[in-house]
Amino acid sequence: MEIFLTMRKRAEFPNQMSVTPEDMPMDVVLRALDVVAESKTPQVLFKGNEPLLHPDLEMIVKGCQKRGVIPVFETSGLMPTAAKKMVLEQSFRLIWRLYRPNFYSPENLAEMRENLDAFMKAGNLVRLCIMVDDPDADYEFVREYLDQYKFDSVNFWVSCLTPQDKIGHAMEFYTKLTRDYLMKKVHPLLTCGIMPCAMTDAQFGMLAKIGNHFGHCTPHLGVLPDGRVCHCQEMAMLPGPNLSMFRTERELQKFYYDVFRELQWTMDVCPQCKDCISMVGGVCTGLSMAQKAHAMLADFDKFKQRLETEHGELSDDERTELLWQMTKVCLILALYSDAIECLEELRRQHPEDPNPHFHLGVCYWELGRLADGEDEFRKCARLSGNPLIALGELHRRLVQNGNTIRARLLQAEIEKEAVKLQQKIDENQPKA
């Protein structure tokens, strides 16, 4: 799990976050640590602009120790003296974000190098993360650090919002870097911002030959300072639920796999990926989730604007199609309140259609309006030719929610409906 501790910063670096509040409150931090402690591998990555600047850092460390959670801190190397002392005394693991030299002032660069020297001398495990903010820039300066220091591993970070056809120069440097430092036991890793299509066949083959790991875009978990969960930094713009809704990290993982499973395999927003051999070979899932989410939100705004500006130009069927397209985006991205607006309009226009009722049931349930959700599932069952689908979904959600008695009563109802449905099928079968 990633916990975005604070938005405080010591210098202006690329790809810094700007969310509120500035510091994560301690009750949110401790709740997140409780969730982490329930996992099989209780390790947490503290992120944010400069997590070591959090004013309650000592309390956070004690909270980790009390729960048996292993903390890892991400840093640019600029930190208060007290935080540096704590890192040295506790032997914390670090992920060292290294930016291009022009982003550091001379004083900050000297401090960063001094801190890196101290941690290396003390034996802290440090992973170097090369921050590729501009794929066309020169990153030869990295060699100086690899020659001077022994890092645990080396990450090559590129934002997953960067177009893949713009990464070629950076991939050429990365491939050379990997080959040149392989004998020195430096094994660079690619982050999920680099897809296989960004590499040439020769680059991909060489990296595969030495066992390089490719970062696929799969759900992982973050907690923002206000307590909302997010898939990753690039996906923080989506209104994820509050951490308090989940008891364990497994529940949180299940939510994100449920929410983003369809998004991950949605090819509508990246038709160029359909014939890609990486896609066919199962090495890639198309564009990253963040790119797809941004593209789908752009489509949503386009559909919404078309509905708001039309003056009787659209037919009823065209208006219905636009509303369903907007609903699809909202359901995939878990924008349930927006989906309800679309679905209520669809229900008004087509009162006998069971589909709006089914999806309204899903949305109401996800927003905690369980009674309204059950009512819509039952309306769908009454209007549908096969009531078992809606009733089965309601049963699944009752079981998942712990309503075992009501689930058993509904099971008996489902069995009766199944008998009726079978009788209806038998009556419509041609006699021999």
Secondary structure, DSSP 8 states (H G I E B T S, - for coil): -EEEEE---SS--TT----SSSB--HHHHHHHHHHHHTSSS-EEEEEES-GGG-TTHHHHHHHHHHHT-EEEEEE-S---HHHHHHHHHHT-EEEEEE--GGGS-HHHHHHHHHHHHHHHHHT--EEEEEEES-TTS--TTHHHHHHH---SEEEEEE-TTS-GGG-HHHHHHHHHHHHHHGGGT--EEE-TT--GGGS-HHHHHHHHHTT----------EE-TTSBEESSGGGTTS---BGGG-SSHHHHHHHHHHHHHHHHT--TT-GGGTT-HHHHTTS--SS-HHHHHHHHHHHHHHHHHHHHH-SS-S-HHHHHHHHHHHHHHHHHTT-HHHHHHHHHHHHHH-TT-HHHHHHHHHHHHHTT-HHHHHHHHHHHHHHSS-THHHHHHHHHHHHHTT-HHHHHHHHHHHHHHHHHHHHHHHHHS---
